[in-house]
Amino acid sequence: MRRLFLLLCLLVAVPVAPALAHHSFAPFDQSKMVTYKGTVSEFQWTNPHSWLILKVKGEQGEEVWSFEMLSPNVLRRMGWTRDILKAGDVITVTANPARDGSKAGLVVDVLGPDGKPIGGVAP
């Protein structure tokens, strides 16, 4: 009986484990888009998702926005590299905003100072 119980526990736990590791984009409202022009503060080429930290001029001075991106593996296949953006670069980011109103978003598009797309974003 004890072996049967352990077997049942394993059968339930094993398929669930990968689902626990999945990161969702649910915190972002993908039905809306916002666009910000600003200066790159930092570009974090990290797993499971890269991050773009942007300084923008807001109503009450400078604001710092954090934009989540896809994984480096996916970004690399889309033409991105770890050094494609550097601190001080002036860019325009279009993103899905955070549902909670925080200064965060999910990157949809990135344009350089010349208005041309930088890399690709959507798979």
Sine and cosine of phi, psi and omega as CSV:
sin_phi,cos_phi,sin_psi,cos_psi,sin_omega,cos_omega
0.00,0.00,-0.65,0.76,-0.01,-1.00
-0.91,0.42,-0.65,0.76,0.04,-1.00
-0.89,0.45,-0.64,0.77,0.02,-1.00
-0.89,0.46,-0.68,0.74,0.02,-1.00
-0.88,0.48,-0.72,0.69,0.02,-1.00
-0.89,0.46,-0.66,0.75,0.03,-1.00
-0.88,0.47,-0.70,0.71,0.03,-1.00
-0.88,0.47,-0.64,0.77,0.03,-1.00
-0.88,0.47,-0.69,0.72,0.03,-1.00
-0.90,0.44,-0.66,0.75,0.00,-1.00
-0.89,0.45,-0.52,0.85,0.02,-1.00
-0.99,0.14,-0.66,0.75,-0.12,-0.99
-0.96,0.27,-0.63,0.78,-0.10,-0.99
-0.88,0.48,-0.76,0.65,0.00,-1.00
-0.92,0.39,-0.40,0.92,-0.05,-1.00
-0.98,0.17,-0.48,0.88,-0.09,-1.00
-0.82,0.58,-0.76,0.65,0.01,-1.00
-0.89,0.46,-0.54,0.84,-0.01,-1.00
-0.92,0.40,-0.51,0.86,0.01,-1.00
-0.93,0.36,-0.45,0.89,-0.04,-1.00
-0.99,0.10,-0.22,0.98,-0.06,-1.00
-0.95,0.30,0.70,-0.72,0.03,-1.00
-0.97,-0.22,0.78,-0.62,-0.07,-1.00
-0.99,-0.14,0.43,-0.90,0.11,-0.99
-0.99,-0.13,0.31,0.95,-0.01,-1.00
-0.85,0.53,-0.48,0.88,0.00,-1.00
-0.92,0.40,-0.15,0.99,-0.06,-1.00
-0.94,-0.34,0.65,-0.76,0.01,-1.00
-1.00,0.07,0.99,-0.12,-0.09,-1.00
-0.98,0.21,0.04,1.00,0.09,-1.00
-1.00,-0.03,-0.10,1.00,-0.01,-1.00
-0.83,-0.56,0.41,-0.91,0.08,-1.00
-0.70,-0.71,0.61,-0.79,0.09,-1.00
-0.81,-0.59,0.47,-0.88,0.01,-1.00
-0.78,-0.62,0.74,-0.67,0.01,-1.00
-0.74,-0.67,0.69,-0.72,0.12,-0.99
-0.96,-0.27,0.74,-0.67,-0.03,-1.00
-0.22,-0.98,-0.17,-0.99,-0.04,-1.00
-0.95,-0.30,0.75,-0.66,0.03,-1.00
-0.90,0.43,0.81,-0.58,0.10,-1.00
-1.00,-0.07,-0.63,0.78,-0.04,-1.00
-0.31,-0.95,0.59,-0.81,0.11,-0.99
-0.83,-0.55,0.93,-0.36,-0.07,-1.00
-0.99,-0.15,0.95,-0.32,0.00,-1.00
-1.00,0.01,0.98,0.18,-0.14,-0.99
-0.75,-0.66,0.38,-0.93,0.12,-0.99
-0.99,-0.11,0.53,-0.85,0.11,0.99
-1.00,0.09,-0.21,0.98,0.02,-1.00
-0.66,-0.75,0.61,-0.79,0.08,-1.00
-0.98,0.18,0.36,-0.93,0.00,-1.00
-0.74,-0.68,0.60,-0.80,0.05,-1.00
-0.87,-0.50,0.88,-0.48,0.01,-1.00
-0.97,-0.23,0.84,-0.54,-0.13,-0.99
-0.82,-0.58,0.72,-0.70,0.11,-0.99
-0.99,-0.11,0.83,-0.55,0.00,-1.00
-0.81,-0.59,0.41,-0.91,0.06,-1.00
-0.99,0.10,0.88,-0.48,0.02,-1.00
-0.96,-0.28,-0.06,-1.00,-0.01,-1.00
-0.89,0.45,-0.51,0.86,-0.05,-1.00
-0.89,-0.45,0.62,0.79,0.01,-1.00
0.97,-0.23,-0.32,-0.95,-0.05,-1.00
-0.95,0.30,0.71,-0.70,0.05,-1.00
-0.87,-0.49,0.51,-0.86,0.05,-1.00
-0.94,-0.35,0.84,-0.54,0.00,-1.00
-0.92,-0.38,0.62,-0.79,0.05,-1.00
-0.93,-0.38,0.83,-0.55,-0.01,-1.00
-0.90,-0.44,0.83,-0.55,0.02,-1.00
-0.99,0.13,0.59,-0.80,0.01,-1.00
-0.79,-0.61,-0.05,-1.00,0.04,-1.00
-0.97,0.23,0.02,-1.00,-0.01,-1.00
-0.94,0.34,0.43,-0.90,0.06,-1.00
-0.82,0.58,-0.60,0.80,0.00,-1.00
-0.86,0.51,-0.72,0.69,0.00,-1.00
-0.95,0.33,-0.69,0.72,0.00,-1.00
-0.87,0.49,-0.64,0.77,0.00,-1.00
-0.86,0.50,-0.66,0.75,0.02,-1.00
-0.92,0.39,-0.28,0.96,-0.01,-1.00
-0.98,-0.18,0.15,0.99,0.07,-1.00
0.98,-0.17,-0.03,1.00,0.02,-1.00
-0.98,0.18,0.43,-0.90,0.15,-0.99
-0.72,-0.69,0.25,-0.97,-0.03,-1.00
-0.90,0.43,-0.37,0.93,-0.03,-1.00
-0.92,-0.39,0.35,0.94,-0.01,-1.00
-0.93,0.36,-0.47,0.88,0.07,-1.00
-0.86,-0.52,0.67,-0.74,0.01,-1.00
-0.81,-0.59,0.45,-0.89,0.08,-1.00
-0.82,0.58,0.74,-0.67,-0.01,-1.00
0.98,-0.19,-0.29,0.96,0.06,-1.00
-0.90,0.44,0.69,-0.73,0.07,-1.00
-0.99,-0.13,0.86,-0.51,-0.07,-1.00
-0.68,-0.73,0.18,-0.98,0.11,-0.99
-0.86,-0.52,0.79,-0.61,-0.03,-1.00
-0.90,-0.43,0.77,-0.64,0.16,-0.99
-0.96,-0.30,0.74,-0.67,-0.11,-0.99
-0.52,-0.85,0.32,-0.95,0.19,-0.98
-1.00,0.09,0.81,-0.58,-0.07,-1.00
-0.96,0.28,0.36,-0.93,0.08,-1.00
-0.92,0.38,0.65,-0.76,0.00,-1.00
-0.91,0.41,-0.49,0.87,-0.07,-1.00
-1.00,0.08,0.05,1.00,0.05,-1.00
0.99,0.12,0.03,1.00,0.03,-1.00
-0.94,0.33,0.26,-0.97,-0.02,-1.00
-0.99,0.17,0.94,0.34,-0.04,-1.00
-0.52,-0.86,0.33,-0.94,0.03,-1.00
-0.26,-0.97,0.16,-0.99,0.05,-1.00
-0.95,-0.32,0.89,-0.46,-0.11,-0.99
-0.87,0.48,0.73,-0.68,0.10,-1.00
-0.94,-0.33,-0.64,0.77,-0.06,-1.00
-0.43,-0.90,0.53,-0.85,0.06,-1.00
-0.75,-0.66,0.79,-0.61,0.03,-1.00
-0.90,-0.43,0.65,-0.76,0.07,-1.00
-0.97,0.23,0.01,-1.00,-0.01,-1.00
-0.88,0.48,-0.39,0.92,0.02,-1.00
-1.00,0.08,0.01,1.00,0.00,-1.00
0.99,0.10,0.04,1.00,0.01,-1.00
-1.00,-0.02,0.58,-0.82,0.02,-1.00
-0.86,0.51,0.62,-0.79,0.11,-0.99
-0.97,-0.24,0.87,-0.50,0.00,-1.00
0.83,0.55,-0.48,-0.88,0.07,-1.00
-0.68,-0.73,0.30,-0.95,-0.02,-1.00
-0.81,-0.59,-0.85,0.53,-0.09,-1.00
-0.96,0.28,0.73,-0.68,0.01,-1.00
-0.94,0.35,0.00,0.00,0.00,0.00
